[in-house]
């Protein structure tokens, strides 16, 4: 008789969560034109929400900060634009803090514009 030892899974950076089917469908629809996976779309929404919540930026300003960051990275690195590569760069930027720095720069820029508008008024 052979013993079957439990198979240990390799550590993972991912966790499973249950989400409402309607949210998953909305993510699927939003992801397709952006060439993101459903998980990538939900991560993007979560990142936008965190940025808006933590910095006071509007969602549009957060999107612009992320887009500027992505554009700078593409120019600097001329990297692979496959979906997996984009998601990997986004995850790396979030983990390294460079995405946070881009958001901080956007917040500072917004504060300067607001201060200038107040002085002009």
Secondary structure, 3 states (H helix, E strand, C coil): CCCCCCCCCCCCCCCCCCCCHHHHHHHHHHHHHHCCCHHHHHHHHHHHHHHHHHHCCCHHHHHHHHHHHHHHHHHHHCCCCCHHHHHHHHHHHHHHCHHHHHHHHHHHHHHHHHHHHHHHC
